[in-house]
Amino acid sequence: MTIATSNSSPKIGLASRLVNGILAIAPLFNIAKQRARNMMIERAESMGVNWRQIAADLQKQNLDAELDQVQNPNLKYPEYYLKPFHAYEEGNLGWLPATEVESAAYAVHSRIWKDETPPIEGDARLRQSYFDIVKEKIPTQPQDILDIGCSVGMSTFALHNSYPQAKITGLDLSPYFLAIANYNTRTKHPELAKNGQVKWIHATAEQTGLPDNSFDFVSCFLIFHELPQDAIRQILRELRRVLRPNGYFTLMDMNPSSDIYVKMPPYILTLLKSTEPYLDQYFSFDLASELVAAGFEPPTIIANTPRHRTVIAKVADSN
């Protein structure tokens, strides 16, 4: 496969450096973080997504029992994962972020398109735009799929809808997210719980503990922008290890070449960076070159929305 669109990444400009300086001041950082959170909640509730009530209802469930089923108590978390994410001091390691993930996804993805798409349908359209490209470019039907950074299972269940015959493993670093995924499987997708077609693993993407050559398709949905560059490099090599010959890695994430990010007003950029600590590293990462270095063919990179890209890379022939 060849590169379909440019992979050039914008350098960190003056506006971005000024924003970084502002966020280095703790009181200003906290104000920006709280403002970003409030904006998401207000947007969700304006769409009819009762953010607070959904979280409260989930927290009334016996989530500790779900946690016991999925948590690896011996897992050591990477240092980068212990930072605040998405306006949560605990990052992804708590019940509040876990019970708010789905509402946040609806809010964040509600304004991707400027056409007549109803805001509440933005998230579903984003996921479908990714699968439309993936299914066009990958001719085979995968039988064993690994969903890296599966969170509460939204991406995993979307994968099942697109590949209903496949067995899917969802892997995430947050046991709280996986507990919600496990709860969602039992309550919303009981057929998957019954037949064991979906399973959840609490592990790092850098060291999954999964066997060599055990998957023919690895998918990663909106995770790489939350990682430092060294972690991405390790993950790419680990994914190459678990993929079979002729297997595929696909990624959907923010598009660093999008004019939306290049021309983003400093105020909005400040709010965005207050919730995404590794955004500069992601935007300056040469993903195409690093994929080749990790053992993949040169990737296809296609913009699937005005601000997202889909990346498709096949395992390189080892001969």
C-alpha positions as CSV (number, residue, x, y, z in Angstrom):
1,M,0.0,0.0,0.0
2,T,1.1,3.5,-0.6
3,I,0.6,6.7,1.4
4,A,-2.7,8.3,0.2
5,T,-2.3,11.7,1.8
6,S,0.5,13.7,3.2
7,N,1.8,12.7,6.6
8,S,3.6,16.0,7.3
9,S,3.1,17.1,10.9
10,P,2.9,20.7,11.9
11,K,5.7,22.0,14.0
12,I,4.9,23.5,17.4
13,G,4.1,27.1,16.5
14,L,4.2,30.3,18.5
15,A,0.5,30.1,19.5
16,S,1.0,26.6,20.7
17,R,4.1,27.5,22.7
18,L,2.3,30.4,24.3
19,V,-0.5,28.0,25.3
20,N,2.0,25.6,26.8
21,G,3.4,28.5,28.9
22,I,-0.1,29.4,30.1
23,L,-0.8,25.7,31.1
24,A,2.4,25.5,33.0
25,I,0.8,27.9,35.5
26,A,-1.2,25.7,37.8
27,P,-4.2,28.1,38.6
28,L,-4.6,28.8,34.9
29,F,-4.3,25.2,34.0
30,N,-7.0,24.3,36.5
31,I,-9.3,27.0,35.1
32,A,-8.9,25.8,31.6
33,K,-9.4,22.2,32.6
34,Q,-12.6,22.9,34.4
35,R,-13.9,25.2,31.6
36,A,-13.2,22.4,29.1
37,R,-15.2,19.9,31.2
38,N,-18.1,22.2,31.7
39,M,-18.3,22.9,28.0
40,M,-18.5,19.2,27.3
41,I,-21.2,18.6,29.9
42,E,-23.3,21.6,28.6
43,R,-22.9,20.4,25.0
44,A,-24.0,16.8,25.8
45,E,-27.0,18.0,27.8
46,S,-28.1,20.4,25.0
47,M,-28.2,17.3,22.7
48,G,-30.4,15.4,25.1
49,V,-27.6,13.3,26.6
50,N,-28.2,13.5,30.4
51,W,-24.6,13.4,31.3
52,R,-24.9,13.6,35.1
53,Q,-27.8,11.2,35.4
54,I,-26.2,8.6,33.2
55,A,-23.1,8.7,35.4
56,A,-25.1,8.6,38.6
57,D,-27.1,5.6,37.4
58,L,-24.0,3.7,36.5
59,Q,-22.4,4.4,39.8
60,K,-25.4,2.8,41.6
61,Q,-24.6,-0.5,40.0
62,N,-22.3,-3.1,41.6
63,L,-19.3,-2.0,39.6
64,D,-16.8,-3.3,42.1
65,A,-18.0,-6.8,41.1
66,E,-17.4,-6.0,37.5
67,L,-13.9,-4.6,38.4
68,D,-13.0,-7.9,40.1
69,Q,-13.7,-9.8,36.9
70,V,-11.4,-7.8,34.7
71,Q,-8.6,-6.2,36.8
72,N,-5.1,-7.5,36.8
73,P,-3.9,-6.6,40.3
74,N,-0.2,-7.1,39.4
75,L,-0.2,-4.6,36.5
76,K,2.3,-1.8,36.8
77,Y,1.1,1.4,35.2
78,P,3.4,3.4,32.9
79,E,4.4,6.7,34.4
80,Y,2.7,8.6,31.5
81,Y,-0.7,7.0,32.4
82,L,-0.7,8.4,35.9
83,K,-1.1,12.0,34.7
84,P,-4.4,13.9,34.7
85,F,-6.4,13.3,31.5
86,H,-9.6,14.8,30.2
87,A,-10.0,17.2,33.2
88,Y,-9.9,14.3,35.7
89,E,-7.2,14.5,38.3
90,E,-7.2,10.6,38.5
91,G,-6.8,10.4,34.7
92,N,-8.5,7.2,33.5
93,L,-8.2,5.4,36.9
94,G,-11.5,6.1,38.6
95,W,-15.2,5.6,38.5
96,L,-16.1,9.2,37.5
97,P,-14.2,9.1,34.2
98,A,-15.3,5.6,33.5
99,T,-19.0,6.4,33.9
100,E,-18.7,9.6,31.8
101,V,-16.8,8.2,28.8
102,E,-19.8,7.5,26.6
103,S,-21.5,10.8,27.2
104,A,-18.2,12.6,26.6
105,A,-17.8,10.8,23.2
106,Y,-21.2,12.0,22.1
107,A,-20.3,15.6,23.1
108,V,-16.9,15.7,21.6
109,H,-18.0,14.2,18.3
110,S,-21.2,16.2,17.9
111,R,-19.7,19.0,15.8
112,I,-17.3,17.2,13.5
113,W,-19.5,17.9,10.4
114,K,-21.0,21.2,9.4
115,D,-23.8,19.6,7.4
116,E,-27.2,18.4,8.5
117,T,-25.9,15.5,10.6
118,P,-27.8,15.7,14.0
119,P,-25.3,16.3,16.8
120,I,-26.3,13.1,18.6
121,E,-25.3,11.1,15.5
122,G,-21.8,12.6,15.2
123,D,-20.1,9.8,17.1
124,A,-21.8,7.0,15.2
125,R,-20.9,8.7,11.9
126,L,-17.3,9.1,12.9
127,R,-17.0,5.4,13.7
128,Q,-18.7,4.5,10.4
129,S,-16.5,6.8,8.4
130,Y,-13.5,4.8,9.8
131,F,-15.0,1.4,9.0
132,D,-16.0,2.4,5.5
133,I,-12.4,3.1,4.6
134,V,-11.0,0.0,6.5
135,K,-13.5,-2.3,4.7
136,E,-12.7,-0.8,1.4
137,K,-9.0,-1.1,1.7
138,I,-8.8,-4.5,3.5
139,P,-10.3,-7.2,1.3
140,T,-10.2,-10.0,3.9
141,Q,-12.7,-10.7,6.7
142,P,-10.7,-10.9,9.9
143,Q,-11.4,-13.7,12.3
144,D,-9.4,-12.6,15.3
145,I,-9.4,-8.9,16.2
146,L,-7.5,-6.9,18.9
147,D,-9.0,-3.6,19.9
148,I,-6.2,-1.6,21.6
149,G,-7.4,1.1,24.0
150,C,-11.0,-0.3,24.0
151,S,-12.1,2.0,26.9
152,V,-15.7,1.1,27.9
153,G,-16.3,-1.0,24.8
154,M,-17.8,1.5,22.3
155,S,-15.1,0.7,19.7
156,T,-15.3,-3.0,20.4
157,F,-19.0,-3.2,19.9
158,A,-18.7,-1.1,16.7
159,L,-16.0,-3.6,15.5
160,H,-18.5,-6.5,16.2
161,N,-21.2,-4.8,14.2
162,S,-18.8,-4.5,11.3
163,Y,-17.3,-8.0,11.6
164,P,-20.0,-10.1,13.4
165,Q,-18.2,-13.3,12.7
166,A,-14.9,-12.3,14.4
167,K,-13.7,-13.0,17.9
168,I,-12.7,-9.7,19.5
169,T,-10.3,-9.0,22.4
170,G,-10.6,-5.5,24.0
171,L,-7.5,-4.3,25.8
172,D,-7.2,-1.3,28.0
173,L,-5.0,0.1,30.8
174,S,-8.0,1.3,32.9
175,P,-9.7,-1.5,34.9
176,Y,-12.5,1.0,35.6
177,F,-13.2,1.4,31.9
178,L,-13.0,-2.4,31.4
179,A,-15.5,-2.9,34.3
180,I,-18.0,-0.7,32.5
181,A,-17.2,-2.6,29.2
182,N,-18.0,-5.8,31.1
183,Y,-21.2,-4.4,32.5
184,N,-22.2,-3.1,29.1
185,T,-21.6,-6.6,27.6
186,R,-23.9,-8.3,30.1
187,T,-26.6,-5.6,30.0
188,K,-26.6,-4.4,26.4
189,H,-25.0,-7.3,24.4
190,P,-25.9,-10.4,26.3
191,E,-25.4,-12.6,23.3
192,L,-21.7,-11.7,23.3
193,A,-21.4,-12.5,27.0
194,K,-23.0,-15.8,26.4
195,N,-20.9,-17.0,23.5
196,G,-17.6,-15.5,24.6
197,Q,-17.1,-13.7,21.3
198,V,-15.8,-10.6,23.1
199,K,-13.3,-10.7,26.0
200,W,-11.6,-8.0,28.0
201,I,-7.9,-7.8,29.0
202,H,-6.3,-5.4,31.5
203,A,-2.8,-4.9,30.2
204,T,-0.5,-2.4,28.7
205,A,-0.4,-2.1,24.9
206,E,3.4,-2.1,25.1
207,Q,3.4,-5.5,26.7
208,T,0.1,-7.2,26.0
209,G,1.1,-10.7,27.2
210,L,-0.7,-12.1,24.1
211,P,0.9,-14.8,22.0
212,D,2.9,-14.1,18.8
213,N,0.9,-14.2,15.6
214,S,-2.4,-14.4,17.3
215,F,-4.4,-11.8,15.5
216,D,-5.1,-10.9,11.8
217,F,-6.4,-7.4,12.5
218,V,-5.5,-4.8,15.2
219,S,-7.6,-1.7,15.5
220,C,-6.9,1.4,17.5
221,F,-9.5,4.1,17.9
222,L,-8.6,7.6,19.2
223,I,-5.7,6.5,21.5
224,F,-2.4,7.6,20.0
225,H,-3.0,11.3,20.7
226,E,-3.0,10.3,24.4
227,L,0.5,8.8,24.3
228,P,4.1,10.0,24.4
229,Q,6.2,9.1,21.4
230,D,8.3,6.5,23.1
231,A,5.2,4.6,24.1
232,I,3.8,4.7,20.6
233,R,7.1,3.2,19.2
234,Q,6.9,0.4,21.7
235,I,3.2,-0.3,21.0
236,L,3.8,-0.4,17.2
237,R,6.5,-3.1,17.7
238,E,4.2,-5.1,20.1
239,L,1.3,-4.9,17.6
240,R,3.6,-6.2,14.9
241,R,4.6,-9.1,17.1
242,V,1.0,-10.2,17.8
243,L,-0.1,-9.8,14.2
244,R,0.0,-12.7,11.8
245,P,1.7,-12.6,8.4
246,N,-0.4,-10.5,6.0
247,G,-2.2,-9.0,9.0
248,Y,-3.3,-5.4,9.3
249,F,-3.0,-2.6,11.8
250,T,-5.5,0.3,11.5
251,L,-5.7,3.5,13.4
252,M,-8.3,6.3,13.6
253,D,-7.3,9.5,15.3
254,M,-6.9,13.2,15.1
255,N,-5.3,14.4,11.9
256,P,-2.3,16.7,12.5
257,S,-2.5,18.0,9.0
258,S,-6.1,19.2,9.4
259,D,-6.6,22.9,8.9
260,I,-8.9,22.8,11.9
261,Y,-5.9,22.2,14.2
262,V,-3.4,24.2,12.3
263,K,-5.7,27.3,12.4
264,M,-7.3,26.6,15.8
265,P,-7.8,29.8,17.9
266,P,-5.4,30.0,20.9
267,Y,-8.3,30.0,23.4
268,I,-9.8,26.7,22.0
269,L,-6.3,25.2,21.8
270,T,-5.7,26.1,25.4
271,L,-8.9,24.2,26.4
272,L,-7.9,21.2,24.3
273,K,-4.4,21.0,25.6
274,S,-5.6,21.3,29.2
275,T,-7.2,17.8,28.8
276,E,-4.6,16.2,26.4
277,P,-1.1,16.3,27.9
278,Y,0.7,14.6,24.9
279,L,-0.9,16.4,22.1
280,D,2.3,18.2,20.9
281,Q,4.1,14.8,20.8
282,Y,1.4,13.2,18.8
283,F,1.2,16.1,16.3
284,S,5.0,16.0,15.7
285,F,5.2,12.2,15.4
286,D,6.2,10.8,12.0
287,L,3.8,7.9,12.1
288,A,4.4,6.6,8.6
289,S,8.1,6.3,9.1
290,E,7.7,4.7,12.5
291,L,5.3,2.1,11.1
292,V,7.9,1.0,8.5
293,A,10.6,0.9,11.2
294,A,8.3,-1.4,13.3
295,G,7.9,-3.9,10.5
296,F,4.9,-2.7,8.5
297,E,4.6,-1.7,4.8
298,P,4.3,2.0,4.0
299,P,0.8,2.9,5.2
300,T,-2.3,4.3,3.5
301,I,-3.4,7.5,5.3
302,I,-6.8,8.9,4.4
303,A,-8.8,11.8,6.0
304,N,-12.1,10.3,7.1
305,T,-13.5,13.5,8.6
306,P,-12.5,17.2,8.5
307,R,-10.4,16.6,11.6
308,H,-9.6,12.8,11.7
309,R,-7.5,10.4,9.7
310,T,-7.6,6.7,9.1
311,V,-4.2,4.9,8.9
312,I,-4.0,1.3,7.4
313,A,-0.7,-0.6,7.5
314,K,-0.1,-4.2,6.4
315,V,2.6,-6.4,8.0
316,A,5.7,-6.3,5.9
317,D,6.9,-9.5,4.2
318,S,9.7,-10.8,6.4
319,N,11.5,-12.5,3.5
